[in-house]
Structure formats: structure tokens, C-alpha cells
Amino acid sequence: MPRFMTLIRIDEKNVPEGGPSPELHQRMDALFEEITKAGVMLETNGLRPTAEGVRVTWSGGQLSRTDGPFTESKEVIGGYSIVQAENMAEAIKWAERFLAVHEDYWTITAEVRQLAGE
């Protein structure tokens, strides 16, 4: 079965203070339990804020580093998952279910892509 990576994109400037609510955590935990029992979820995690990250760039034969936060970025990757699904449609279904557990005030995007060679 092919594997798919879902990249969760967020606008760090619009994340609710204090992060996800306890209720959101409960809904995510229930969904993750369901998707894991279904044999679909292989790995998932959130990422620390860009303020704690570094970008390494190769350009013109030179390496450069930029310390976070990355203020020029409107959206950054806030988390990811790797799932094993029958096809793209199934992977998208799970991504949509993940997005739907969030409260209305969240603005997040899920980018679903099949791993190369799958």
C-alpha cells in the first residue's frame, strides 16, 4: 500500500494563545487512536515553533543559515503525519477528518503528497 505524507501548514501569528484547547487535544487523541487501530497511521507529530528552528540554504554554491523565527513566511509547517492508505482519496479523507476536529477559529491547511517510489 502506498504511503502519504500530510504536511500541516499554519500561520504562527494566528495560533490561539496557549495552543490547542484541551477539548481539541481529546478529539485529536480519539482520531489518532482510530486511525492507528485502522492500520493507517504510521507516524505523526507536531513541530516546535519556527523561533527555535534554523533554515539552511544552498544557493550559488554557498551554504547559508537563517535563525528563526521566519517572519517572511505566512504559513509554516506546524506538524506532519505519514499514513499508509489504499490511495490518495483515502489519505485525503483522513486529512479532512483531522482538520475537522479543530474549532472554527483555526486556519490550517493540510497538504497531502504521496511518497516517491510508492
MOHU-V128096 format. One record per residue. N is the residue number from 1. BURIAL is # if it has 16 or more other C-alpha atoms within 10 Angstrom, else .. D_LAST is the distance of its C-alpha to the last C-alpha in whole Angstrom. Layout:
# MOHU-V128096
n=[N:N]
burial=[BURIAL:BURIAL]
d_last=[D_LAST:D_LAST]
This chain:
# MOHU-V128096
n=[1:2:3:4:5:6:7:8:9:10:11:12:13:14:15:16:17:18:19:20:21:22:23:24:25:26:27:28:29:30:31:32:33:34:35:36:37:38:39:40:41:42:43:44:45:46:47:48:49:50:51:52:53:54:55:56:57:58:59:60:61:62:63:64:65:66:67:68:69:70:71:72:73:74:75:76:77:78:79:80:81:82:83:84:85:86:87:88:89:90:91:92:93:94:95:96:97:98:99:100:101:102:103:104:105:106:107:108:109:110:111:112:113:114:115:116:117:118]
burial=[.:.:#:#:#:#:#:#:#:#:#:#:.:.:.:.:.:.:.:.:.:.:.:.:.:.:#:#:.:.:#:#:.:.:.:.:.:.:.:#:#:.:.:.:.:.:.:.:.:#:.:.:.:.:.:.:.:.:.:.:.:.:.:.:.:.:.:.:.:#:.:.:.:.:#:#:#:#:#:#:#:#:#:#:#:.:.:.:.:.:#:#:.:#:#:.:.:#:#:.:#:#:.:.:.:.:.:#:#:#:.:#:.:#:.:.:.:.]
d_last=[8:5:7:9:12:15:18:21:23:27:30:32:35:35:34:37:39:38:35:33:36:36:36:32:32:33:30:27:28:28:25:23:25:24:20:20:22:20:17:15:16:15:17:19:22:24:25:29:31:30:34:33:30:30:28:28:28:28:30:32:32:33:31:33:32:33:34:33:34:32:35:34:30:31:28:26:23:25:22:18:16:13:12:10:11:11:11:11:15:15:14:16:19:19:19:22:23:23:25:27:29:30:34:35:36:32:30:27:24:20:17:14:11:7:6:6:4:0]
